[in-house]
Amino acid sequence: ALEPFFRDPTLIYRCIRGLPPEETDNEIFLEPKDHNYYIHIDLGLSRDAVGFVMGHREKDEVIIDYIKQIKPKRGREIQFSMIKEMVLAFKERGFHIKILSTDGFQSVQFRQELERKGIRTELLSINLEVYDNLKDHIIAGRLFFYDFPPLVEELKRLELVKGNKVMHPPFGSQDLADALAGVVYWCAQEGSYGIRSFSLVEKTPVISIPRTIELVPRASVRIFH
């Protein structure tokens, strides 16, 4: 049996607030503030897109700072090295990344490389409990993100399958929705304010990998492809 995960889509639109950061093909103009930042990355392979979401908590609200969907070129796989460089550029710019998580075992090397650079990483399973936590925040009016149509569309189309799994419809996607749910989960762990709390993480070991990034003026992050 299928049913919409969000029965009232107006709750999703209520989350939209503010403008997206200025961005070019290889620069993101975003000013770090005195917050702990959380990132969740839904890492896709050749058939999928990568969902990248970064956010922080302010009092009892979760604020999403950056949303990105990365799609591979036809017949090619996504270059995880570019995503790693983007994360490290945020860190070098002054964003205190408290936790970065992914949800796939294929991401072990990716997380190990970031651990070696001083970023705590976790393996987080995006299951029904994590999605229920996301729904709790949306219903309570405690989640805000700027207008990003692919994310809004994914959230609207999510389906609850047999009462125990959140899925996208055929030919749909949920890489951004999964990434959003992961960030909201971590923000909820930063103290308790009446939102359900649970532990679904696994720590990873560390190896050494080199990287190259460059910072540019106006609090931007430059990424080389």
Wavefront OBJ file of the C-alpha trace (Angstrom):
o trace
v 0.000 0.000 0.000
v 1.205 3.484 -0.903
v 0.309 6.808 0.630
v 1.837 10.296 0.471
v 4.428 10.797 3.189
v 3.412 14.453 3.453
v -0.364 14.573 3.195
v -0.450 18.373 3.274
v 2.096 19.907 0.833
v 1.416 23.396 2.207
v 3.531 22.390 5.224
v 6.502 21.991 2.884
v 5.998 25.418 1.319
v 5.793 26.914 4.798
v 9.447 25.922 5.284
v 10.652 28.154 2.452
v 12.369 31.280 3.710
v 15.149 33.491 2.434
v 17.199 33.505 -0.756
v 19.793 31.019 -2.027
v 23.458 31.994 -1.784
v 25.053 33.564 -4.830
v 26.758 30.860 -6.855
v 28.679 30.447 -10.107
v 29.976 27.285 -11.768
v 32.892 27.044 -9.343
v 32.251 29.579 -6.573
v 29.804 29.732 -3.679
v 29.380 33.026 -1.836
v 28.353 32.130 1.700
v 29.528 33.728 4.939
v 30.285 31.394 7.889
v 28.711 32.233 11.237
v 29.333 31.077 14.788
v 27.428 27.802 14.477
v 28.086 24.103 14.271
v 27.395 23.034 10.686
v 26.140 19.603 9.670
v 26.384 18.065 6.218
v 24.714 14.983 4.814
v 25.611 13.736 1.346
v 23.542 11.197 -0.546
v 26.236 9.715 -2.771
v 24.972 8.385 -6.080
v 26.774 6.377 -8.724
v 26.387 6.535 -12.519
v 22.568 6.278 -12.454
v 21.892 8.739 -9.673
v 22.443 12.295 -8.596
v 24.294 13.374 -5.478
v 22.318 15.317 -2.909
v 24.364 17.724 -0.767
v 22.768 19.647 2.112
v 24.428 21.727 4.841
v 22.625 23.340 7.761
v 22.800 24.453 11.375
v 20.602 24.889 14.411
v 19.506 28.200 15.908
v 17.659 27.776 19.222
v 14.785 25.420 18.370
v 14.989 25.851 14.592
v 16.973 24.087 11.870
v 18.269 26.437 9.178
v 19.499 25.042 5.864
v 22.402 27.062 4.467
v 23.265 25.252 1.256
v 21.584 22.767 -1.098
v 23.139 21.250 -4.204
v 22.205 18.478 -6.599
v 25.077 17.095 -8.671
v 24.280 14.965 -11.703
v 26.818 12.959 -13.706
v 27.323 13.433 -17.413
v 25.701 10.785 -19.573
v 27.606 7.527 -19.418
v 29.944 8.744 -16.680
v 30.131 8.428 -12.915
v 30.108 11.321 -10.477
v 33.594 12.444 -9.413
v 33.610 12.199 -5.629
v 36.900 14.111 -5.549
v 35.061 17.301 -6.558
v 32.580 16.838 -3.708
v 35.443 16.267 -1.279
v 37.129 19.485 -2.448
v 33.893 21.403 -1.901
v 33.609 20.117 1.672
v 37.227 20.986 2.431
v 36.797 24.436 0.917
v 33.890 25.107 3.272
v 36.087 24.017 6.182
v 38.998 26.226 5.080
v 36.671 29.197 4.667
v 35.731 28.962 8.353
v 32.625 26.763 8.533
v 32.852 24.602 11.647
v 31.697 21.279 10.222
v 30.838 19.280 13.309
v 29.628 16.168 11.496
v 29.456 15.039 7.881
v 27.503 11.898 7.138
v 26.709 9.677 4.195
v 24.317 6.767 3.939
v 26.104 4.248 1.722
v 28.739 1.656 2.477
v 30.299 2.513 -0.921
v 31.251 5.843 0.688
v 33.773 4.391 3.169
v 36.849 5.678 1.325
v 35.210 9.090 0.829
v 34.596 9.403 4.570
v 38.056 8.125 5.435
v 39.652 10.820 3.282
v 37.683 13.548 5.045
v 38.466 12.096 8.484
v 42.153 12.438 7.652
v 41.548 16.138 7.019
v 40.021 16.657 10.448
v 36.306 16.311 9.653
v 34.282 13.925 11.779
v 32.258 11.624 9.537
v 29.489 9.144 10.222
v 27.514 6.495 8.370
v 23.840 7.385 8.803
v 21.041 5.179 7.535
v 18.201 7.330 6.177
v 15.290 5.188 7.258
v 11.723 5.784 8.443
v 12.824 7.051 11.856
v 15.045 9.698 10.279
v 12.225 10.725 7.949
v 9.749 10.859 10.833
v 12.154 13.232 12.558
v 12.153 15.404 9.416
v 8.352 15.364 9.333
v 8.190 16.323 13.021
v 10.303 19.418 12.327
v 8.239 20.403 9.294
v 4.927 20.012 11.116
v 6.254 21.936 14.139
v 7.462 24.792 11.912
v 11.069 24.298 13.033
v 12.723 23.799 9.656
v 13.573 26.504 7.112
v 15.292 26.319 3.735
v 15.475 28.605 0.713
v 13.410 27.853 -2.371
v 15.069 24.997 -4.238
v 12.475 23.486 -6.625
v 14.073 20.022 -7.030
v 14.044 19.563 -3.228
v 10.466 20.788 -2.872
v 9.340 18.458 -5.657
v 11.060 15.461 -4.070
v 9.470 16.147 -0.688
v 6.009 16.503 -2.236
v 6.301 13.196 -4.103
v 7.667 11.008 -1.295
v 5.595 7.915 -0.594
v 5.192 5.779 2.502
v 5.407 2.142 1.393
v 3.651 -0.492 3.530
v 3.875 1.836 6.498
v 7.588 1.268 7.077
v 9.666 2.742 4.240
v 9.884 6.136 2.542
v 10.430 5.929 -1.216
v 10.247 8.079 -4.303
v 7.762 7.198 -7.067
v 8.914 5.478 -10.283
v 11.235 7.706 -12.299
v 11.494 10.046 -9.319
v 14.366 10.775 -6.958
v 15.006 11.505 -3.295
v 18.714 12.285 -3.062
v 18.014 15.827 -1.853
v 15.246 14.732 0.503
v 17.555 12.105 2.020
v 20.315 14.699 2.457
v 17.880 17.113 4.110
v 16.631 14.425 6.477
v 20.215 13.623 7.473
v 21.052 17.230 8.331
v 17.856 17.680 10.346
v 18.696 14.489 12.249
v 22.094 15.845 13.321
v 20.689 19.227 14.294
v 18.145 17.446 16.484
v 20.978 15.702 18.308
v 22.472 19.050 19.331
v 20.523 19.141 22.587
v 16.905 18.154 23.040
v 13.882 20.312 22.391
v 11.002 17.899 22.281
v 11.942 16.137 19.044
v 12.476 12.379 19.025
v 16.088 11.293 19.503
v 17.804 8.071 18.424
v 21.216 6.744 17.361
v 21.799 5.171 13.938
v 25.466 5.870 13.240
v 28.671 3.939 12.724
v 32.182 5.386 13.082
v 34.796 5.011 10.335
v 38.592 4.615 10.412
v 41.105 7.094 8.977
v 43.536 7.050 6.024
v 45.617 9.791 4.382
v 44.706 11.364 1.030
v 46.082 14.624 -0.503
v 43.807 17.419 -1.738
v 44.006 20.788 -3.537
v 41.690 23.758 -2.916
v 41.895 27.509 -3.266
v 39.945 30.230 -1.484
v 38.831 33.433 -3.174
v 37.635 36.833 -1.848
v 34.145 37.814 -0.649
v 33.758 34.768 1.596
v 33.376 32.449 -1.357
v 34.468 28.876 -1.830
v 36.177 27.946 -5.110
v 35.895 24.412 -6.418
v 38.023 23.005 -9.244
v 36.411 20.384 -11.472
l 1 2 3 4 5 6 7 8 9 10 11 12 13 14 15 16 17 18 19 20 21 22 23 24 25 26 27 28 29 30 31 32 33 34 35 36 37 38 39 40 41 42 43 44 45 46 47 48 49 50 51 52 53 54 55 56 57 58 59 60 61 62 63 64 65 66 67 68 69 70 71 72 73 74 75 76 77 78 79 80 81 82 83 84 85 86 87 88 89 90 91 92 93 94 95 96 97 98 99 100 101 102 103 104 105 106 107 108 109 110 111 112 113 114 115 116 117 118 119 120 121 122 123 124 125 126 127 128 129 130 131 132 133 134 135 136 137 138 139 140 141 142 143 144 145 146 147 148 149 150 151 152 153 154 155 156 157 158 159 160 161 162 163 164 165 166 167 168 169 170 171 172 173 174 175 176 177 178 179 180 181 182 183 184 185 186 187 188 189 190 191 192 193 194 195 196 197 198 199 200 201 202 203 204 205 206 207 208 209 210 211 212 213 214 215 216 217 218 219 220 221 222 223 224 225
